[in-house]
Amino acid sequence: MKQLLAVIVAAVLATSLSSCGRKQSTGKRSEEPVRVGFVSNSVADFWLIAQAGTKQACKDFNAECDYRMPSQATATEQKTLIQDILIRGVSGIAVSPIDPRNQTDLLNEVASKVNLVCEDSDAPESNRICYIGTNNIEAGREAGKALLKALPQGGKVMIFVGTLDAQNAQERDQGVREAVKGSNIKVLGTLLDSTDRVKAKANCEDTLIKYPDIAALVGLWAYNGPAAAGAVRAAGKVGKVKIIAFDEETATLQAIKDGVVQATVAQNPYKIGYESVRVLAALARGQDPGLPENKYLDTGVTVVTKENVDEFWRNLEELKKKS
């Protein structure tokens, strides 16, 4: 079992200036605050926790963060937010690209003007300086391992996510499939909902009807867990159809306590927010942010089950209060 979020957060605050064999920035405060931007890919509890991380980093590194969340979760809206932040004046921006392949030109334009890092979802073909967030292939594998534990005899499984345009969705999907390869688990497909929560639940409901022998539902984005839980409850199939989710929405955690969801792979949004501001502040001051050689700063995950959900949830609520 991976460390709980509280332990991870404590480690972040204690060791955020440690490097992977490279010289780090000193962490000394400058008299002049650094202005940076942070753009999420949607509105969710996940991003409120990330915002708490940015606020703490702003205190630690004398920075100011223009924090934005696109309410419609579209690449078009995200572009507008990024452009507005640039107009207001920042030294760098952290972005979670909604559609990295089609946003490469935009990201490169941003990178030509200010320091650019990708967080949560990567755009490896862009000129971003680094990626800060979950190793999503490994996170997908963790979800796959939880699925194997929930279905020791195997069975049919459907995966759900908003879009496969996003790098994190592609990699999580890949990781789940890699983890169950060679087992008796059969992945029927991946259904998309364009981040529409009504559509997400409808996809789950339709799956339960079309495949009455379905054994499990796997949700790759935060809202997919509650959608699956609602559909399984309504169908009277709690315990019969297993659910593996991602992230730490309140409804998902309650569903774990209720025995509706078997596990959720929770990322570390606090560290994503904290490290994004730390790295951008260091770069703005000409300091070495101590990035790994591969420019990939992995923030880790926690697998939450009924055994550790109470402690995890308590720690999570404390972080939310800081947002």
C-alpha positions as CSV (number, residue, x, y, z in Angstrom):
1,M,0.0,0.0,0.0
2,K,1.4,3.4,-0.9
3,Q,1.8,6.2,1.6
4,L,-1.3,8.1,2.5
5,L,-1.8,11.6,1.3
6,A,-0.8,13.1,4.7
7,V,2.5,11.4,4.6
8,I,3.1,12.5,1.0
9,V,2.2,16.1,1.8
10,A,4.5,16.1,4.8
11,A,7.3,14.8,2.6
12,V,6.6,17.5,0.0
13,L,7.0,20.3,2.6
14,A,10.0,18.8,4.1
15,T,11.9,17.7,1.0
16,S,10.6,19.9,-1.9
17,L,14.1,21.2,-2.4
18,S,15.8,17.9,-2.7
19,S,16.9,16.8,-6.1
20,C,17.5,13.8,-8.2
21,G,21.3,14.1,-8.1
22,R,21.2,17.7,-9.3
23,K,21.8,21.1,-7.6
24,Q,18.6,22.6,-6.3
25,S,17.4,26.2,-6.0
26,T,18.2,27.6,-2.6
27,G,14.5,28.3,-1.8
28,K,15.5,31.8,-0.5
29,R,12.7,34.3,-0.7
30,S,13.2,37.2,-3.0
31,E,12.0,40.7,-2.1
32,E,9.9,40.9,-5.2
33,P,7.2,38.3,-5.6
34,V,7.1,36.1,-8.7
35,R,3.8,36.1,-10.6
36,V,2.8,32.8,-12.2
37,G,-0.3,31.2,-13.7
38,F,-2.0,27.9,-13.2
39,V,-4.7,26.5,-15.5
40,S,-6.6,23.2,-14.7
41,N,-8.6,21.1,-17.2
42,S,-11.9,21.3,-15.3
43,V,-13.7,22.3,-12.1
44,A,-13.4,19.6,-9.4
45,D,-12.4,18.9,-5.8
46,F,-9.1,17.6,-7.2
47,W,-8.3,21.1,-8.4
48,L,-9.3,22.7,-5.1
49,I,-6.7,20.6,-3.4
50,A,-4.1,21.5,-6.1
51,Q,-5.0,25.2,-5.4
52,A,-4.2,24.6,-1.7
53,G,-0.8,23.4,-2.8
54,T,-0.2,26.5,-4.9
55,K,-1.1,28.7,-2.0
56,Q,1.4,27.1,0.3
57,A,4.1,27.3,-2.4
58,C,3.3,30.9,-2.9
59,K,4.0,31.5,0.8
60,D,7.2,29.4,0.8
61,F,8.7,30.9,-2.4
62,N,7.2,34.5,-2.4
63,A,5.0,34.1,-5.4
64,E,1.6,35.1,-6.6
65,C,-0.5,32.6,-8.5
66,D,-3.3,33.4,-11.0
67,Y,-5.3,30.2,-10.6
68,R,-7.9,29.4,-13.2
69,M,-10.4,26.5,-13.7
70,P,-12.3,26.2,-17.0
71,S,-16.0,25.6,-16.2
72,Q,-16.8,24.0,-19.5
73,A,-13.6,21.9,-19.6
74,T,-13.0,22.7,-23.3
75,A,-9.7,23.4,-25.1
76,T,-11.3,26.7,-26.4
77,E,-12.1,27.9,-23.0
78,Q,-8.7,26.9,-21.7
79,K,-7.0,28.9,-24.5
80,T,-9.0,32.0,-23.4
81,L,-7.9,31.6,-19.8
82,I,-4.2,31.1,-20.8
83,Q,-4.3,34.2,-23.1
84,D,-5.9,36.3,-20.3
85,I,-3.2,35.3,-17.8
86,L,-0.5,36.2,-20.3
87,I,-2.1,39.6,-20.8
88,R,-2.1,40.2,-17.1
89,G,1.6,39.4,-16.9
90,V,3.3,36.3,-15.5
91,S,6.7,34.8,-15.7
92,G,5.4,31.3,-16.2
93,I,2.3,29.1,-16.5
94,A,1.4,25.6,-15.5
95,V,-1.2,24.0,-17.7
96,S,-3.1,20.7,-17.7
97,P,-3.8,20.4,-21.5
98,I,-7.2,19.2,-22.4
99,D,-6.3,18.2,-25.9
100,P,-2.5,18.3,-26.1
101,R,-2.1,17.1,-29.6
102,N,-4.2,19.9,-31.0
103,Q,-2.9,22.4,-28.5
104,T,0.7,22.0,-29.3
105,D,0.9,25.2,-31.4
106,L,-0.8,27.2,-28.5
107,L,1.6,25.7,-25.9
108,N,4.6,26.4,-28.1
109,E,3.4,30.0,-28.5
110,V,3.1,30.3,-24.7
111,A,6.6,28.7,-24.2
112,S,8.1,31.3,-26.5
113,K,6.9,34.0,-24.2
114,V,7.1,32.6,-20.6
115,N,8.2,29.5,-18.8
116,L,5.8,26.7,-19.5
117,V,5.3,23.5,-17.5
118,C,2.6,20.9,-18.0
119,E,0.8,19.5,-14.9
120,D,-1.6,16.6,-14.5
121,S,-1.8,15.9,-18.2
122,D,1.4,16.2,-20.4
123,A,2.0,17.5,-23.9
124,P,5.3,15.8,-24.6
125,E,5.5,17.1,-28.2
126,S,5.3,20.7,-27.1
127,N,8.2,22.9,-25.9
128,R,7.1,22.7,-22.2
129,I,10.0,22.6,-19.8
130,C,8.8,19.6,-17.8
131,Y,5.8,17.6,-16.7
132,I,4.7,17.7,-13.1
133,G,2.1,15.1,-12.0
134,T,1.2,11.5,-11.9
135,N,2.9,8.8,-13.9
136,N,-0.4,7.9,-15.5
137,I,0.7,4.6,-17.0
138,E,1.8,3.4,-13.5
139,A,-1.4,4.8,-12.1
140,G,-3.4,2.9,-14.6
141,R,-1.5,-0.3,-13.7
142,E,-2.4,0.4,-10.0
143,A,-6.1,0.5,-11.1
144,G,-5.6,-2.7,-13.0
145,K,-4.1,-4.4,-9.9
146,A,-7.1,-3.3,-7.9
147,L,-9.3,-4.7,-10.6
148,L,-7.5,-8.0,-10.5
149,K,-8.0,-8.1,-6.7
150,A,-11.7,-7.3,-7.1
151,L,-12.2,-9.9,-9.8
152,P,-10.1,-12.9,-8.9
153,Q,-12.1,-15.1,-11.2
154,G,-12.0,-12.6,-14.0
155,G,-15.0,-11.2,-16.0
156,K,-16.1,-8.5,-18.4
157,V,-15.1,-4.9,-17.8
158,M,-15.9,-1.6,-19.3
159,I,-13.7,1.6,-19.0
160,F,-15.1,5.1,-18.8
161,V,-13.5,8.5,-19.3
162,G,-14.2,12.0,-20.7
163,T,-12.0,11.8,-23.8
164,L,-9.0,9.9,-25.1
165,D,-7.5,13.1,-26.5
166,A,-5.9,13.9,-23.1
167,Q,-2.5,12.2,-22.5
168,N,-3.5,11.2,-19.0
169,A,-6.6,9.4,-20.2
170,Q,-4.6,7.5,-22.9
171,E,-1.9,6.4,-20.4
172,R,-4.3,5.3,-17.7
173,D,-6.3,3.3,-20.2
174,Q,-3.0,1.7,-21.4
175,G,-1.9,1.0,-17.8
176,V,-5.2,-0.8,-16.9
177,R,-5.0,-2.9,-20.0
178,E,-1.4,-3.8,-19.4
179,A,-2.1,-4.8,-15.8
180,V,-4.9,-7.3,-16.7
181,K,-3.3,-8.7,-19.8
182,G,-3.1,-12.5,-19.6
183,S,-5.8,-12.7,-16.9
184,N,-9.4,-13.8,-17.2
185,I,-10.5,-10.2,-17.3
186,K,-11.8,-9.0,-20.7
187,V,-11.9,-5.3,-21.3
188,L,-14.9,-4.7,-23.7
189,G,-14.0,-1.1,-24.6
190,T,-13.7,2.5,-23.4
191,L,-16.7,4.7,-23.5
192,L,-16.4,8.5,-23.7
193,D,-18.6,11.3,-22.2
194,S,-16.9,14.6,-23.1
195,T,-16.7,15.4,-19.3
196,D,-20.6,15.5,-19.2
197,R,-21.6,14.0,-15.9
198,V,-25.1,13.2,-17.1
199,K,-23.6,11.4,-20.1
200,A,-21.1,9.6,-17.9
201,K,-23.8,8.1,-15.8
202,A,-25.9,7.2,-18.9
203,N,-22.9,5.4,-20.3
204,C,-22.7,3.3,-17.1
205,E,-26.4,2.6,-17.1
206,D,-26.4,1.6,-20.8
207,T,-23.5,-0.8,-20.1
208,L,-25.3,-2.5,-17.3
209,I,-28.3,-3.0,-19.5
210,K,-26.4,-4.1,-22.7
211,Y,-24.1,-6.4,-20.8
212,P,-26.1,-7.9,-17.9
213,D,-23.1,-10.1,-17.1
214,I,-20.7,-7.2,-16.8
215,A,-18.4,-7.7,-13.8
216,A,-16.8,-4.3,-13.3
217,L,-16.8,-0.6,-14.3
218,V,-13.5,1.3,-14.3
219,G,-13.6,5.2,-14.3
220,L,-10.5,7.0,-15.3
221,W,-11.5,10.6,-14.4
222,A,-12.7,11.9,-11.1
223,Y,-16.4,12.2,-11.8
224,N,-16.6,8.7,-13.4
225,G,-16.5,7.0,-10.0
226,P,-19.6,8.7,-8.7
227,A,-21.3,8.1,-12.1
228,A,-20.6,4.4,-11.9
229,A,-21.6,4.2,-8.3
230,G,-25.0,5.9,-9.0
231,A,-25.7,3.6,-11.9
232,V,-24.8,0.4,-10.0
233,R,-27.0,1.5,-7.0
234,A,-29.9,2.3,-9.2
235,A,-29.6,-1.1,-10.9
236,G,-29.6,-2.9,-7.6
237,K,-26.2,-4.4,-8.4
238,V,-24.1,-3.3,-5.5
239,G,-21.5,-6.0,-4.8
240,K,-22.3,-7.8,-8.0
241,V,-20.7,-5.2,-10.2
242,K,-17.3,-4.0,-8.9
243,I,-16.1,-0.4,-9.4
244,I,-12.5,0.9,-9.6
245,A,-12.3,4.7,-9.7
246,F,-9.7,7.5,-9.9
247,D,-9.2,10.5,-7.6
248,E,-10.9,11.5,-4.4
249,E,-14.3,13.0,-5.0
250,T,-16.5,13.0,-1.9
251,A,-19.0,10.7,-3.5
252,T,-16.3,8.2,-4.5
253,L,-15.0,8.1,-0.9
254,Q,-18.4,7.6,0.5
255,A,-19.1,4.9,-2.0
256,I,-16.0,3.1,-0.8
257,K,-17.2,3.3,2.8
258,D,-20.6,2.0,1.6
259,G,-19.0,-0.9,-0.2
260,V,-20.1,0.3,-3.6
261,V,-16.7,1.2,-5.0
262,Q,-13.9,-1.2,-4.2
263,A,-10.9,1.1,-4.7
264,T,-9.9,4.5,-6.1
265,V,-6.4,5.5,-7.3
266,A,-6.0,8.9,-5.7
267,Q,-3.3,11.2,-7.1
268,N,-1.6,13.9,-5.2
269,P,-3.1,17.2,-6.4
270,Y,-1.6,19.1,-3.5
271,K,1.9,18.2,-4.6
272,I,1.0,19.0,-8.2
273,G,0.0,22.5,-7.3
274,Y,2.9,23.0,-4.9
275,E,5.6,21.8,-7.2
276,S,4.2,23.7,-10.2
277,V,4.6,27.0,-8.3
278,R,8.0,26.0,-6.8
279,V,9.5,25.1,-10.2
280,L,8.1,28.2,-11.9
281,A,9.3,30.5,-9.1
282,A,12.8,29.0,-9.3
283,L,12.9,29.4,-13.1
284,A,11.8,33.0,-12.9
285,R,14.7,33.8,-10.6
286,G,17.2,32.0,-12.7
287,Q,17.6,29.2,-10.2
288,D,17.9,25.5,-10.9
289,P,14.6,23.9,-9.9
290,G,16.3,20.5,-9.6
291,L,14.2,18.6,-12.2
292,P,14.9,14.9,-12.9
293,E,17.0,14.2,-16.0
294,N,13.9,13.1,-17.9
295,K,12.0,16.3,-17.0
296,Y,9.2,14.2,-15.5
297,L,8.4,15.0,-11.9
298,D,6.3,12.1,-10.6
299,T,4.0,13.1,-7.7
300,G,2.8,9.6,-6.9
301,V,-0.6,8.0,-6.1
302,T,-2.4,6.4,-3.1
303,V,-4.7,3.4,-3.6
304,V,-7.7,4.0,-1.3
305,T,-9.8,1.1,-0.2
306,K,-12.2,0.5,2.7
307,E,-9.2,-0.2,4.9
308,N,-7.7,3.2,4.7
309,V,-10.5,5.5,3.5
310,D,-11.3,7.1,6.9
311,E,-7.8,8.2,7.5
312,F,-7.3,9.4,3.9
313,W,-10.6,11.3,4.0
314,R,-9.7,13.1,7.2
315,N,-6.4,14.3,5.8
316,L,-8.1,15.3,2.6
317,E,-10.6,17.5,4.4
318,E,-7.7,19.3,6.1
319,L,-6.1,20.1,2.8
320,K,-9.4,21.4,1.3
321,K,-9.6,23.9,4.1
322,K,-6.4,25.5,2.8
323,S,-7.7,26.1,-0.7
